[in-house]
Amino acid sequence: MGLYEQITNARKILGIPESATITRIKKSFKDSIKQWHPDRCQEKKELCREKSSQIIQAYKTIMIYCDNYRFSFSRDEVEKYMSAEETWKKKYGSDPIWSAEDD
C-alpha cells in the first residue's frame, strides 16, 4: 500500500476530511479513542481493543505525515487563508470611498 492509500485509510478511520487542521485531527483522534477505548467501550472488549489499536496507528500515520509536511509560507499560499476582512483591506486598503468614517 502506498503512502497516499495509507493516509487515506488513516483519515477515514479517524473521520477526517481530505483537508483538516491539526486541531481537527487531534479532536477527531480524541473523540474516536474515547468511543473505542477498552475501559469505556460498550462493545465486546476484543473489538474495542482492535478499534483502539487501529485508531492509534491511524493517528500516528497522520502525525508522521504532518511532521514531515513542508508548509509553504509564500505570499500566494498565506493569502489563500486570509479572513474576509483581511482580503477586503488588501483589495481596497484605505480607499476613502470604502471608508466608514465621515469627514
N, C-alpha and C positions, 0 to 999 in steps of 0.2 A: 504494500500500500504506500503510495506516495505521500509527500508532506501535505499537499492540498487535501487529499482524502482523509488523512489523519486529523487535520484541523477541522474539516467539515464534520467528521464524526464526533469529535470532541465538542464542537459548537452545538451540535444537535443534542448531545447528552445533557449539556448544561442549559439548553433552551435559549441560546444566544443567537440573535440575528446576524446576518453577514457583516454588519457594521455595528460596532459596540465600543463603548468607552471602557476603560479599566474599571471604573466604578460599577458599571453594569455587569461586567464579567464577574467581579467579586461578589456582587449581590446575588447573581444567578447561582454561583457556587454555594454561597451560604444558605440560600433558600433550598437548593437541591439536597445539600448534605443534611440539613435539618429534617427534611422529609424522610430521607432514607437511612439516617444514622441508626445502627442496630439498637442503640439504647432508647430510641424514641419511636422507631418504626412500628406500625401496627400490623405489618405483613409478617410472613414467615422469616425467621431470623436469618436463614441462609440467603434468601432473596435480598434481604436488607444489606447483608454483608457484601454480596455481589454488586448490588447497585452502588453502594458506598465506594467500593473499590473502583468501579467504572467512573464515578463522579470525580474522585480524587485524581485518577490517571488523566481524565479529560482536562481537568483544571491545570495539572502540571504541563500537559501538552500545549495548552493555550498560553500559559505564562512563559514557557520557554520560547515560544514563537514571539510573544510580546517583548520579552527581554532582548531578543536578537533583532527585532524590527528596527530599521533605520528610519527615524522620524525626519520628515522634511520641515525645515524652518524657513523655506524660501518664501518670498513675498506672496507668490501665487497660492501656495498651499495654505499659509496662515490666513490669507484673505478669504478663503473658502469658508472659514468658520467664524467670520465676524458676525456680530449681532446686527439686527436690523438698524439699530441706532448708529452703530459704527459705520455700516455701509452707507447710510444716509449722509453722515458727516463727511465721509470720504468723497462721496459723489457731489455734494452741494457745498460742503465746507461752511464758510461764513458768508455765503452769498446773502446780501441783505433782503432779497426777495423772499427767502425762506426763513428769515429771522422772526422769532416770536416777539421781539422787543419793538415797542412803538417809539419812534423818535419824536 
